Amino acid sequence: GLELSILSTAVLVLSLGLIVDDTVHTLYRLTREDGGLGELPMSMAITTLTLGLGFAFFMVSSFSPVRILGGVMAVVLLVALIADLTLVPWLYDRFANRSPT
């Protein structure tokens, strides 16, 4: 597994910032554009793939912590993109329109 170190906490901070940003964009679009995402999926996919490829290039480093950073960030960004485009809209549809009990 991954050991807890300064680098692993950097992965947490970087990935959390990027994930929250995309999730906020998704939720904003769902609330403001009659429930549709519009062009958001394409723009999110392009930016996430660009960032993911950038971090994936870290995996060719000879320094092991940088290699781990690149691999973990690339995987986390891909999983977050899939969740933002599938899970977040589903959860929004399921829970946002409920009346308080």
N, C-alpha and C positions, 0 to 999 in steps of 0.2 A: 504494500500500500504506500500511500504518500505519507511522509513524515511532516509533522508540524514544524515549520521554520518561518523565517522572515519572508522567503519567496512564496511559500504556500499562502501566507496571509495576504501577500500582494495579489496573488491570483484571486483570492476571495474579494478583495476590495475592487479590483479592476472589473471582474465579471459582474459583481453585484451592481456597480454603476451602469454598465452597459445594458444589463438585463432590465433594470428598473426603467431606464430611459425608453427602451422599446415597448415595455408594458404600458407605460403612461401614454405613449403615442397611440397604441392600440385602443386603450380604454377611451381616450379622448375622441378618436374617430367613431367608436361605437356609440358614444353618447351624443355626438354632434351631427352625424350624417345619416340619420334615420337607420341606424344599426348596420350600415354597410362600411366596409373598410376602404372602398374606392381603390386608389392606386397605392395604398400603403403596403400591401404584401410585396409588390415588386421592389419598391424603394427599400424596405427593410431587408429583403433578400440580398439586394446588391450591396448594401452597406455591411451586412453581417458576413457575407462571403468575402468581401474585401478585407475586413478586419480578420476573419478567420484565416485567410491565406497569408496575411501579414504575420500573424502569430505562428502559423504552421511553418514558416521559414525559420523560426527559432529552433525547430527540431533538428536542423542540420548543424547546430552549434556543437563544439567539442566540450563545452561546459555543461555538465549534467543538469544543474538547476535551471538553466535557461532552456534546455531541451524540454524539461518537464513543464515549465511555464508555457511554452508554445503549444505543446500537445494538449494540456489541460484546457487552456483558453480556447483553442480551436474547437474542441469537443463541447465545452460549455456554451460557446456562442451558437453552435449548430442546434443543440438541444433547446436552448432558450428561444431561438427563432421558431422552431417547430411548436413549442409550447405557446408562444405569443400568437401564432397564426391559427392554432387549433383549440388549445385548452382555454385560453383567456376568452375568446368569443363565446365558447360553449358555456363557461361559468357565468359570463355576463348575461347571456340569454336565460340561463337557469335561475339566477338569483337577483338580478337587478330590477326586474319588473314585479317583484313580490310586494304585496302590501304588508305593512307591519302588523303583527298579530298581538 
